[in-house]
Amino acid sequence: MRITINRDACIGAGQCALTAPGVFTQDDDGFSEVLPGREDGGGDPLLREAARSCPVSAISVAED
């Protein structure tokens, strides 16, 4: 899987980090980031739910 975060669209709501804290975090400015080493989602079952929870649809998940 490939996770993409549109940094221009992200508003820092943090829903992704709350839903899938094993994949997402927030940077010092409050914007979403993928945790190092988790760029493929790490098999987290909540990955897609976290992407859907983004209020501005800034996260996309694609199969490789």
VENJO-V638275 format. One record per residue. N is the residue number from 0. D_LAST is the distance of its C-alpha to the last C-alpha in Angstrom with 2 decimals. Layout:
# VENJO-V638275
n:d_last
N:D_LAST
N:D_LAST
This chain:
# VENJO-V638275
n:d_last
0:5.12
1:6.37
2:10.02
3:12.25
4:15.99
5:18.26
6:21.18
7:23.53
8:23.16
9:23.20
10:26.73
11:26.53
12:27.21
13:25.51
14:24.38
15:20.90
16:22.68
17:25.13
18:22.67
19:20.18
20:22.23
21:20.18
22:17.26
23:19.18
24:22.48
25:24.68
26:25.95
27:29.68
28:29.79
29:28.21
30:24.89
31:21.61
32:19.51
33:16.80
34:18.68
35:18.42
36:16.28
37:14.47
38:11.76
39:9.18
40:11.74
41:13.42
42:13.35
43:15.77
44:16.86
45:18.03
46:14.92
47:14.66
48:18.46
49:18.64
50:16.61
51:18.97
52:21.93
53:21.66
54:24.78
55:23.59
56:19.95
57:18.91
58:15.70
59:12.49
60:9.54
61:6.35
62:3.80
63:0.00
